[in-house]
């Protein structure tokens, strides 16, 4: 179960359709950033062995999805090129507190919400896109994205305590909903 405090309207798919190439390129970049986030956590918290294997597995899976998206881009003649970052993640990470263990807790939960929002939007794409190949692609990614959300929440509960993590979840959910609500629309996964 995703812990999102707001829903993306079904009309979001209609809004991104005219710029589907940009959305696919953005998706590739999102997978690359998700892998990088997991690897950065491995380096930042390398003294905690409980993070190493789960985050390593998550990073590998994100890189597999990145390569899958590169294949999709190639097949559609969409060049993989730099794309300015969406403001979503930067705004979302503003709620991360300083000092430990709060920083670790918040970073894990923010990462969980990024995965949850991706999962929610992939579900919409899997149901609403006119292209059957892309619908199948997004359907195939749903379970992984939901599991990544769950993995980050589980790590937060294991490392910082279930009650502490559960108490912080609605606060970050409210912040994430506010970020989604206030950012201007872009044809991006988190725009």
LUMBAFI-553996 format. One line per field, with one value per residue: residue number from 1; residue in one letter; chain; x, y, z of N, C-alpha, C in turn. Coordinates in nm, 3 decimals. Layout:
<nodes>
k <- c(NUM, ...) $
r <- c(A, ...) $
c <- c(A, ...) $
nX <- c(X, ...) $
nY <- c(Y, ...) $
nZ <- c(Z, ...) $
caX <- c(X, ...) $
caY <- c(Y, ...) $
caZ <- c(Z, ...) $
cX <- c(X, ...) $
cY <- c(Y, ...) $
cZ <- c(Z, ...) $
</nodes>
This chain:
<nodes>
k <- c(1, 2, 3, 4, 5, 6, 7, 8, 9, 10, 11, 12, 13, 14, 15, 16, 17, 18, 19, 20, 21, 22, 23, 24, 25, 26, 27, 28, 29, 30, 31, 32, 33, 34, 35, 36, 37, 38, 39, 40, 41, 42, 43, 44, 45, 46, 47, 48, 49, 50, 51, 52, 53, 54, 55, 56, 57, 58, 59, 60, 61, 62, 63, 64, 65, 66, 67, 68, 69, 70, 71, 72, 73, 74, 75, 76, 77, 78, 79, 80, 81, 82, 83, 84, 85, 86, 87, 88, 89, 90, 91, 92, 93, 94, 95, 96, 97, 98, 99, 100, 101, 102, 103, 104, 105, 106, 107, 108, 109, 110, 111, 112, 113, 114, 115, 116, 117, 118, 119, 120, 121, 122, 123, 124, 125, 126, 127, 128, 129, 130, 131, 132, 133, 134, 135, 136, 137, 138, 139, 140, 141, 142, 143, 144, 145, 146, 147, 148, 149, 150, 151, 152, 153, 154, 155, 156, 157, 158, 159, 160, 161, 162, 163, 164, 165, 166, 167, 168, 169, 170, 171, 172, 173, 174, 175, 176, 177, 178, 179, 180, 181, 182, 183, 184, 185, 186, 187, 188, 189, 190, 191) $
r <- c(X, X, X, X, X, X, X, X, X, X, X, X, X, X, X, X, X, X, X, X, X, X, X, X, X, X, X, X, X, X, X, X, X, X, X, X, X, X, X, X, X, X, X, X, X, X, X, X, X, X, X, X, X, X, X, X, X, X, X, X, X, X, X, X, X, X, X, X, X, X, X, X, X, X, X, X, X, X, X, X, X, X, X, X, X, X, X, X, X, X, X, X, X, X, X, X, X, X, X, X, X, X, X, X, X, X, X, X, X, X, X, X, X, X, X, X, X, X, X, X, X, X, X, X, X, X, X, X, X, X, X, X, X, X, X, X, X, X, X, X, X, X, X, X, X, X, X, X, X, X, X, X, X, X, X, X, X, X, X, X, X, X, X, X, X, X, X, X, X, X, X, X, X, X, X, X, X, X, X, X, X, X, X, X, X, X, X, X, X, X, X) $
c <- c(A, A, A, A, A, A, A, A, A, A, A, A, A, A, A, A, A, A, A, A, A, A, A, A, A, A, A, A, A, A, A, A, A, A, A, A, A, A, A, A, A, A, A, A, A, A, A, A, A, A, A, A, A, A, A, A, A, A, A, A, A, A, A, A, A, A, A, A, A, A, A, A, A, A, A, A, A, A, A, A, A, A, A, A, A, A, A, A, A, A, A, A, A, A, A, A, A, A, A, A, A, A, A, A, A, A, A, A, A, A, A, A, A, A, A, A, A, A, A, A, A, A, A, A, A, A, A, A, A, A, A, A, A, A, A, A, A, A, A, A, A, A, A, A, A, A, A, A, A, A, A, A, A, A, A, A, A, A, A, A, A, A, A, A, A, A, A, A, A, A, A, A, A, A, A, A, A, A, A, A, A, A, A, A, A, A, A, A, A, A, A) $
nX <- c(0.084, 0.064, 0.176, 0.079, -0.045, -0.202, -0.373, -0.277, -0.444, -0.639, -0.634, -0.376, -0.231, -0.334, -0.232, 0.044, 0.076, 0.114, 0.385, 0.525, 0.773, 0.954, 0.869, 0.939, 1.217, 1.266, 1.186, 1.390, 1.605, 1.511, 1.527, 1.802, 1.879, 1.754, 1.901, 2.146, 2.082, 2.041, 2.300, 2.446, 2.346, 2.450, 2.722, 2.718, 2.621, 2.787, 2.877, 2.672, 2.573, 2.320, 2.204, 2.345, 2.314, 2.030, 2.012, 2.205, 2.096, 1.864, 1.974, 2.093, 1.865, 1.737, 1.925, 1.898, 1.642, 1.695, 1.859, 1.670, 1.497, 1.671, 1.686, 1.421, 1.413, 1.607, 1.482, 1.270, 1.386, 1.461, 1.687, 1.917, 1.976, 2.106, 1.892, 1.731, 1.705, 1.399, 1.208, 1.088, 1.213, 1.418, 1.269, 1.123, 1.320, 1.381, 1.256, 1.405, 1.560, 1.838, 2.121, 2.166, 1.965, 1.771, 1.815, 1.880, 1.638, 1.448, 1.552, 1.531, 1.251, 1.165, 1.276, 1.118, 0.870, 0.916, 0.943, 0.686, 0.521, 0.612, 0.530, 0.251, 0.200, 0.298, 0.112, -0.117, -0.030, -0.006, -0.267, -0.388, -0.242, -0.232, -0.061, 0.012, 0.255, 0.394, 0.207, 0.225, 0.494, 0.488, 0.308, 0.461, 0.654, 0.535, 0.516, 0.781, 0.836, 0.651, 0.752, 1.003, 0.926, 0.814, 1.046, 1.214, 1.058, 1.048, 1.322, 1.357, 1.192, 1.322, 1.576, 1.533, 1.324, 0.997, 0.768, 0.861, 0.921, 0.666, 0.529, 0.646, 0.586, 0.319, 0.373, 0.573, 0.435, 0.234, 0.393, 0.499, 0.265, 0.197, 0.417, 0.378, 0.137, 0.196, 0.400, 0.470, 0.310, 0.486, 0.586, 0.677, 0.785, 0.756, 0.643) $
nY <- c(-0.119, 0.214, 0.513, 0.764, 1.100, 1.233, 1.207, 1.151, 1.302, 1.131, 1.270, 1.354, 1.182, 1.244, 1.501, 1.459, 1.316, 1.464, 1.521, 1.278, 1.165, 1.319, 1.254, 0.981, 1.003, 1.144, 0.948, 0.758, 0.906, 0.930, 0.665, 0.630, 0.822, 0.714, 0.481, 0.597, 0.735, 0.521, 0.411, 0.629, 0.639, 0.400, 0.464, 0.687, 0.580, 0.365, 0.236, 0.098, -0.214, -0.317, -0.176, -0.226, -0.466, -0.459, -0.203, -0.223, -0.424, -0.291, -0.073, -0.210, -0.314, -0.078, 0.018, -0.178, -0.114, 0.138, 0.070, -0.072, 0.137, 0.286, 0.115, 0.132, 0.402, 0.402, 0.228, 0.384, 0.595, 0.811, 1.031, 0.976, 1.222, 1.502, 1.627, 1.881, 1.873, 1.779, 1.981, 1.851, 1.638, 1.783, 1.976, 1.805, 1.683, 1.893, 1.873, 1.709, 1.649, 1.775, 1.619, 1.306, 1.036, 1.139, 1.247, 1.020, 0.872, 1.049, 1.074, 0.812, 0.784, 0.993, 0.898, 0.672, 0.791, 0.909, 0.680, 0.577, 0.771, 0.748, 0.485, 0.511, 0.679, 0.524, 0.322, 0.459, 0.519, 0.260, 0.191, 0.385, 0.473, 0.495, 0.337, 0.002, -0.134, 0.036, 0.051, -0.213, -0.214, -0.033, -0.163, -0.387, -0.281, -0.200, -0.366, -0.372, -0.101, -0.054, -0.234, -0.117, 0.118, 0.005, -0.124, 0.093, 0.211, -0.003, -0.028, 0.217, 0.175, -0.045, 0.061, 0.297, 0.261, 0.137, 0.280, 0.545, 0.586, 0.543, 0.754, 0.971, 0.933, 1.040, 1.313, 1.357, 1.264, 1.459, 1.680, 1.594, 1.580, 1.850, 1.953, 1.830, 1.947, 2.218, 2.257, 2.370, 2.234, 1.994, 1.786, 1.543, 1.269, 1.335, 1.581) $
nZ <- c(0.000, -0.095, 0.057, -0.011, 0.016, -0.157, -0.473, -0.812, -1.076, -1.327, -1.562, -1.589, -1.754, -2.009, -2.025, -2.042, -2.275, -2.527, -2.510, -2.498, -2.569, -2.421, -2.164, -2.156, -2.181, -1.946, -1.766, -1.800, -1.695, -1.432, -1.340, -1.344, -1.154, -0.930, -0.889, -0.833, -0.596, -0.415, -0.413, -0.316, -0.056, 0.041, 0.051, 0.225, 0.461, 0.529, 0.755, 0.861, 0.835, 0.781, 0.581, 0.349, 0.171, 0.098, -0.027, -0.224, -0.389, -0.465, -0.608, -0.823, -0.950, -1.023, -1.205, -1.402, -1.489, -1.589, -1.807, -1.952, -2.016, -2.175, -2.394, -2.485, -2.556, -2.763, -2.949, -3.025, -3.144, -2.989, -2.868, -2.599, -2.383, -2.193, -1.935, -1.772, -1.418, -1.263, -1.041, -0.835, -0.667, -0.540, -0.399, -0.239, -0.081, 0.085, 0.329, 0.483, 0.784, 0.977, 1.131, 1.296, 1.416, 1.251, 0.996, 0.839, 0.869, 0.751, 0.491, 0.393, 0.403, 0.233, -0.004, -0.028, -0.082, -0.330, -0.486, -0.447, -0.569, -0.831, -0.884, -0.863, -1.082, -1.290, -1.284, -1.371, -1.633, -1.731, -1.757, -1.914, -2.142, -2.498, -2.647, -2.674, -2.621, -2.449, -2.242, -2.149, -2.068, -1.848, -1.683, -1.624, -1.459, -1.226, -0.986, -0.899, -0.841, -0.636, -0.449, -0.402, -0.276, -0.043, 0.055, 0.127, 0.331, 0.512, 0.577, 0.707, 0.930, 1.052, 1.112, 1.253, 1.419, 1.443, 1.540, 1.543, 1.272, 1.159, 1.273, 1.148, 0.880, 0.790, 0.802, 0.612, 0.394, 0.371, 0.311, 0.065, -0.091, -0.093, -0.235, -0.487, -0.551, -0.576, -0.763, -1.094, -1.389, -1.576, -1.849, -1.706, -1.497, -1.234, -1.247) $
caX <- c(0.000, 0.139, 0.138, 0.061, -0.153, -0.284, -0.376, -0.259, -0.567, -0.624, -0.607, -0.230, -0.186, -0.367, -0.143, 0.181, 0.078, 0.176, 0.530, 0.558, 0.917, 1.020, 0.835, 1.021, 1.353, 1.266, 1.179, 1.526, 1.684, 1.462, 1.584, 1.944, 1.888, 1.713, 2.018, 2.246, 2.038, 2.069, 2.445, 2.489, 2.313, 2.548, 2.846, 2.699, 2.593, 2.857, 2.903, 2.555, 2.562, 2.181, 2.165, 2.428, 2.253, 1.904, 2.033, 2.279, 1.998, 1.776, 2.051, 2.107, 1.737, 1.715, 2.011, 1.834, 1.531, 1.759, 1.898, 1.545, 1.450, 1.760, 1.641, 1.295, 1.449, 1.673, 1.383, 1.180, 1.464, 1.469, 1.824, 1.937, 2.050, 2.083, 1.761, 1.739, 1.630, 1.269, 1.220, 1.017, 1.298, 1.484, 1.171, 1.085, 1.430, 1.392, 1.200, 1.499, 1.619, 1.983, 2.155, 2.126, 1.921, 1.661, 1.852, 1.863, 1.496, 1.380, 1.603, 1.469, 1.108, 1.151, 1.302, 0.998, 0.763, 0.950, 0.906, 0.541, 0.463, 0.644, 0.443, 0.116, 0.191, 0.314, -0.018, -0.201, 0.020, -0.036, -0.411, -0.442, -0.166, -0.286, 0.041, 0.011, 0.390, 0.424, 0.119, 0.285, 0.616, 0.456, 0.247, 0.569, 0.738, 0.456, 0.551, 0.915, 0.826, 0.583, 0.845, 1.105, 0.862, 0.806, 1.181, 1.262, 0.982, 1.095, 1.455, 1.337, 1.138, 1.426, 1.691, 1.496, 1.212, 0.868, 0.680, 0.920, 0.902, 0.522, 0.487, 0.701, 0.527, 0.216, 0.431, 0.640, 0.327, 0.172, 0.491, 0.506, 0.142, 0.210, 0.513, 0.312, 0.029, 0.243, 0.493, 0.402, 0.307, 0.585, 0.566, 0.780, 0.726, 0.723, 0.614) $
caY <- c(0.000, 0.338, 0.604, 0.898, 1.179, 1.288, 1.124, 1.215, 1.284, 1.054, 1.365, 1.372, 1.107, 1.327, 1.616, 1.422, 1.250, 1.540, 1.522, 1.144, 1.142, 1.383, 1.174, 0.860, 1.045, 1.174, 0.821, 0.702, 0.982, 0.896, 0.535, 0.653, 0.893, 0.622, 0.396, 0.684, 0.761, 0.402, 0.400, 0.737, 0.597, 0.298, 0.532, 0.776, 0.503, 0.237, 0.170, 0.020, -0.325, -0.349, -0.104, -0.260, -0.559, -0.411, -0.090, -0.273, -0.491, -0.188, 0.001, -0.296, -0.321, 0.053, 0.025, -0.262, -0.036, 0.243, 0.008, -0.101, 0.263, 0.320, 0.033, 0.192, 0.526, 0.365, 0.170, 0.490, 0.702, 0.925, 1.034, 0.998, 1.347, 1.564, 1.686, 1.953, 1.799, 1.826, 2.043, 1.766, 1.573, 1.887, 2.031, 1.700, 1.663, 2.008, 1.839, 1.621, 1.717, 1.759, 1.539, 1.165, 0.951, 1.203, 1.261, 0.889, 0.841, 1.134, 1.041, 0.686, 0.805, 1.073, 0.804, 0.588, 0.866, 0.922, 0.551, 0.564, 0.858, 0.683, 0.368, 0.559, 0.731, 0.410, 0.254, 0.538, 0.498, 0.122, 0.182, 0.491, 0.501, 0.428, 0.247, -0.122, -0.169, 0.118, 0.005, -0.336, -0.175, 0.024, -0.270, -0.475, -0.212, -0.164, -0.443, -0.329, 0.032, -0.070, -0.300, -0.020, 0.202, -0.078, -0.148, 0.212, 0.225, -0.110, 0.010, 0.325, 0.115, -0.128, 0.138, 0.410, 0.222, 0.136, 0.389, 0.672, 0.594, 0.555, 0.889, 1.067, 0.908, 1.135, 1.446, 1.360, 1.249, 1.591, 1.763, 1.547, 1.623, 1.995, 1.974, 1.791, 2.042, 2.355, 2.266, 2.387, 2.112, 1.963, 1.647, 1.467, 1.173, 1.401, 1.720) $
caZ <- c(0.000, -0.103, 0.164, -0.067, 0.075, -0.266, -0.593, -0.941, -1.154, -1.451, -1.670, -1.601, -1.872, -2.125, -2.027, -2.081, -2.407, -2.636, -2.490, -2.453, -2.583, -2.306, -2.046, -2.160, -2.149, -1.803, -1.694, -1.801, -1.597, -1.297, -1.302, -1.318, -1.026, -0.823, -0.863, -0.769, -0.459, -0.333, -0.399, -0.226, 0.082, 0.077, 0.088, 0.340, 0.582, 0.513, 0.884, 0.901, 0.740, 0.750, 0.459, 0.233, 0.073, 0.039, -0.116, -0.339, -0.475, -0.520, -0.710, -0.942, -1.018, -1.085, -1.325, -1.504, -1.544, -1.669, -1.934, -2.022, -2.074, -2.287, -2.507, -2.534, -2.625, -2.889, -3.041, -3.070, -3.205, -2.896, -2.815, -2.456, -2.370, -2.062, -1.909, -1.645, -1.316, -1.216, -0.908, -0.739, -0.566, -0.462, -0.305, -0.145, 0.014, 0.177, 0.460, 0.554, 0.899, 0.996, 1.249, 1.287, 1.305, 1.178, 0.855, 0.777, 0.865, 0.652, 0.358, 0.354, 0.379, 0.111, -0.113, -0.038, -0.146, -0.472, -0.547, -0.444, -0.673, -0.959, -0.896, -0.889, -1.219, -1.381, -1.289, -1.462, -1.770, -1.772, -1.783, -2.000, -2.264, -2.616, -2.702, -2.594, -2.577, -2.331, -2.133, -2.095, -1.997, -1.718, -1.603, -1.578, -1.359, -1.107, -0.866, -0.853, -0.781, -0.508, -0.358, -0.363, -0.174, 0.078, 0.106, 0.197, 0.456, 0.601, 0.628, 0.804, 1.052, 1.114, 1.160, 1.338, 1.504, 1.372, 1.586, 1.499, 1.127, 1.132, 1.313, 1.050, 0.747, 0.746, 0.786, 0.482, 0.294, 0.354, 0.240, -0.074, -0.157, -0.113, -0.344, -0.612, -0.575, -0.603, -0.876, -1.223, -1.469, -1.679, -1.892, -1.637, -1.406, -1.108, -1.279) $
cX <- c(0.088, 0.086, 0.117, -0.058, -0.241, -0.274, -0.348, -0.388, -0.540, -0.592, -0.458, -0.179, -0.215, -0.273, -0.003, 0.189, 0.141, 0.330, 0.578, 0.708, 0.993, 0.991, 0.921, 1.167, 1.365, 1.263, 1.317, 1.612, 1.640, 1.520, 1.731, 1.963, 1.850, 1.828, 2.124, 2.210, 2.071, 2.220, 2.499, 2.460, 2.410, 2.678, 2.829, 2.684, 2.664, 2.889, 2.785, 2.532, 2.418, 2.133, 2.231, 2.358, 2.122, 1.924, 2.113, 2.185, 1.906, 1.848, 2.065, 1.976, 1.705, 1.802, 1.957, 1.718, 1.585, 1.797, 1.775, 1.490, 1.541, 1.721, 1.513, 1.325, 1.512, 1.571, 1.290, 1.254, 1.472, 1.611, 1.825, 2.027, 2.023, 1.944, 1.772, 1.655, 1.495, 1.289, 1.161, 1.108, 1.368, 1.392, 1.133, 1.194, 1.450, 1.341, 1.293, 1.568, 1.769, 2.007, 2.099, 2.059, 1.809, 1.691, 1.833, 1.715, 1.426, 1.425, 1.540, 1.320, 1.083, 1.175, 1.182, 0.886, 0.792, 0.911, 0.754, 0.475, 0.492, 0.550, 0.301, 0.101, 0.214, 0.183, -0.113, -0.159, -0.015, -0.184, -0.458, -0.366, -0.227, -0.189, 0.049, 0.150, 0.427, 0.333, 0.177, 0.412, 0.581, 0.387, 0.357, 0.655, 0.665, 0.500, 0.686, 0.907, 0.757, 0.675, 0.954, 1.050, 0.861, 0.945, 1.235, 1.188, 1.029, 1.232, 1.442, 1.286, 1.243, 1.534, 1.654, 1.380, 1.079, 0.780, 0.730, 0.896, 0.755, 0.470, 0.533, 0.635, 0.420, 0.269, 0.498, 0.538, 0.260, 0.265, 0.497, 0.382, 0.145, 0.305, 0.448, 0.207, 0.079, 0.341, 0.415, 0.409, 0.423, 0.557, 0.677, 0.710, 0.682, 0.692, 0.466) $
cY <- c(0.125, 0.437, 0.747, 0.969, 1.245, 1.196, 1.209, 1.194, 1.206, 1.145, 1.392, 1.300, 1.187, 1.446, 1.580, 1.362, 1.334, 1.544, 1.386, 1.114, 1.201, 1.304, 1.047, 0.892, 1.075, 1.046, 0.756, 0.774, 0.950, 0.763, 0.549, 0.722, 0.803, 0.528, 0.476, 0.713, 0.643, 0.388, 0.508, 0.702, 0.489, 0.363, 0.616, 0.698, 0.367, 0.167, 0.086, -0.092, -0.360, -0.280, -0.160, -0.349, -0.508, -0.296, -0.129, -0.341, -0.390, -0.111, -0.081, -0.301, -0.188, 0.068, -0.064, -0.187, 0.079, 0.187, -0.027, 0.026, 0.310, 0.242, 0.090, 0.319, 0.496, 0.316, 0.276, 0.608, 0.828, 0.927, 1.050, 1.119, 1.406, 1.627, 1.758, 1.880, 1.863, 1.885, 1.955, 1.712, 1.677, 1.948, 1.929, 1.681, 1.781, 1.975, 1.750, 1.702, 1.689, 1.680, 1.399, 1.123, 1.013, 1.214, 1.129, 0.855, 0.919, 1.101, 0.911, 0.705, 0.892, 0.984, 0.713, 0.662, 0.891, 0.794, 0.534, 0.648, 0.801, 0.567, 0.411, 0.606, 0.621, 0.333, 0.327, 0.516, 0.358, 0.103, 0.274, 0.516, 0.429, 0.324, 0.120, -0.163, -0.092, 0.082, -0.119, -0.306, -0.126, -0.076, -0.359, -0.412, -0.186, -0.236, -0.399, -0.195, 0.025, -0.135, -0.203, 0.075, 0.128, -0.099, -0.027, 0.233, 0.120, -0.079, 0.120, 0.269, 0.032, -0.044, 0.246, 0.379, 0.238, 0.254, 0.524, 0.691, 0.616, 0.694, 0.994, 1.053, 1.012, 1.277, 1.458, 1.343, 1.384, 1.684, 1.724, 1.591, 1.773, 2.025, 1.943, 1.895, 2.178, 2.367, 2.289, 2.256, 2.110, 1.821, 1.558, 1.369, 1.238, 1.548, 1.747) $
cZ <- c(0.000, -0.001, 0.115, -0.003, -0.030, -0.386, -0.716, -1.020, -1.283, -1.569, -1.688, -1.725, -1.999, -2.138, -2.075, -2.220, -2.518, -2.627, -2.440, -2.463, -2.464, -2.178, -2.041, -2.128, -2.000, -1.721, -1.689, -1.698, -1.454, -1.250, -1.268, -1.182, -0.909, -0.787, -0.789, -0.624, -0.368, -0.311, -0.305, -0.081, 0.131, 0.122, 0.214, 0.470, 0.579, 0.644, 0.931, 0.800, 0.702, 0.622, 0.334, 0.131, 0.015, -0.061, -0.240, -0.439, -0.542, -0.631, -0.838, -1.021, -1.088, -1.211, -1.436, -1.569, -1.630, -1.806, -2.017, -2.088, -2.187, -2.412, -2.569, -2.612, -2.761, -2.991, -3.098, -3.131, -3.119, -2.840, -2.663, -2.444, -2.232, -2.055, -1.775, -1.541, -1.288, -1.077, -0.798, -0.630, -0.478, -0.358, -0.199, -0.039, 0.108, 0.317, 0.542, 0.664, 0.905, 1.123, 1.235, 1.418, 1.221, 1.029, 0.780, 0.762, 0.754, 0.510, 0.308, 0.322, 0.255, -0.011, -0.135, -0.111, -0.294, -0.546, -0.552, -0.552, -0.811, -0.984, -0.931, -1.033, -1.322, -1.394, -1.382, -1.607, -1.820, -1.807, -1.896, -2.131, -2.383, -2.676, -2.618, -2.545, -2.450, -2.213, -2.066, -2.017, -1.857, -1.627, -1.544, -1.468, -1.227, -0.979, -0.811, -0.782, -0.645, -0.405, -0.312, -0.257, -0.040, 0.139, 0.182, 0.329, 0.556, 0.660, 0.733, 0.937, 1.125, 1.180, 1.260, 1.432, 1.430, 1.411, 1.538, 1.349, 1.093, 1.170, 1.211, 0.912, 0.707, 0.727, 0.649, 0.371, 0.267, 0.278, 0.093, -0.151, -0.186, -0.229, -0.478, -0.650, -0.621, -0.719, -1.005, -1.304, -1.568, -1.723, -1.837, -1.541, -1.278, -1.130, -1.282) $
</nodes>
